[in-house]
């Protein structure tokens, strides 16, 4: 960040780069807390803390136990959708949807870093994207989005609804009411609702248009909680759909409002950054904007009305400790940033069997299986990056492999793996595009300790190896990664990068040991 005159600070958007979609934020005193969606990744719903809305530090994962989160059989873009975080009378509430198992639920905590409770599933809460609203009369309400109760006329013909919630039993009470079906004519996917009370009005803010190029944020208000919502004549209050698919920031929507202690208002929302010809490999990221109120309505980034990759706000910067570029696996616990696909098996990995190493145990599962496999990853956060690791592994059969991977989903990924081919140990670069695998390049490497490195320049990814950590050799240069984008592969997630091993459908007691893993901007 750069400090400007009059206590203004220039900051970079996104404030949360990489696959951090559907942000929700709340303030407690001078502290802000933010959560995002995780879909089929475990642990679920990372939670971050900030004192200035720009510098964030992860303090935990809300759903970090199997009893809280069942992801068995979940597709990459299933699992956890659209969390909301709120604070009320000493308790934090996180409400979300597990679209694969159980539906809408709430968890609670007195410390946002955890532990959080086991889930309270809300019977009768159909649909997705729940939020919780505490009214000033002491009543609590559930809001969500569901198929049009008058009859679905077309795909995406949904509605936002509300019903009283008993927070002692976590069950719905009384009648449900339809609040709004969105601002646009024949609107699709009115979702991500949040409700606020300001100056005697209830403000209902939603996303609509689908979480793609036509995404938008719209808002309505009413003097009465359960009826009479009138849309802002200036809707949408922010969108980039009119700027084209190759604008530097696209897909803007799914927002949440927060008021600072000094009275300023801000909005967090998701958006994507295409690069290398219009491809969004990083998925949907979290952005920040300033909000002013004019004639009783919010105005986002006054005078511009759109998101920019650099912006200015009045704040007092509170820097956080930078995230380490390299993990040497010296702790008995994994850092909070690491994720698995679906619920990890109990014997999947070890940080203690060989001190100072991450040991991944070979399992039969592969990336194409909707199951947990021996894979640990973090989010791609940059257009240009390097990812590297020191690995000790000796394949014992043609079925065994281990190495690095960049993955968008089960059908779209690129592996850099050590395998046995034609009786020789080789390093191979394999692309998987729409399920079809291609061996792009390979090199004979007869060593147990290998240093692997991937270097990305935009959509071009190059692969290197070393046997001593000093002299690196190029295996494959400028491999196209545009197939790993949302535009090609579809879905709601972004690329993740990590370490894996597999026995490809066979039993094995082999393991791959990783001495360190490094990721950072190139």
Buried (B, 14 or more C-beta within 10 A) or exposed (E): BEEEEEEEBEBBBBBBBBBBBBBBBBBEEEEBBBBBBBBBBBBBBBBBBBBBBBBBBBBBBBBBBBEBBBBEBBBBBBBBBBBBBBBBEEEBBBBBBBBBBEBBBBBBBEEBBBBBBBBBBBEEBBBBBBBBBBEEEEBBBBBBBBEBEEEEEEEBBBBBBBBBBEBEEBBBEEEBBBBBBBBBEEBBBBBBBBBBBBEEBBBBBBBBBBBBBBBBBBBBBBEEBBEEBEBBEBBBBBBBBEBEBEBBBBBBBBBBBBEBEEEBBBBBBBBBBBBBEBBBBBBBBBBBBBBEEEEEBBBBBEEEBBBBEEBBBEBEEEEBEEBEEEBBBEEEEBEBBBBBBBBBBEEBBBBEEBEEBBBBBBBBBBBBBBBBBBBBBBBBBBBEBBBBBBBBBBBEEEBBBBBBBBBBBBBBBBBBBBBBBEEEBBBBBBBBBEEEEEEBBBBEBEBEBBBBBBBBEBBBBBBBBBBEEEEBEEBBEEBBBBBBBBBBBBBBBBBBBBBBBBBBEEEBEBBBBBBBBBBBEE
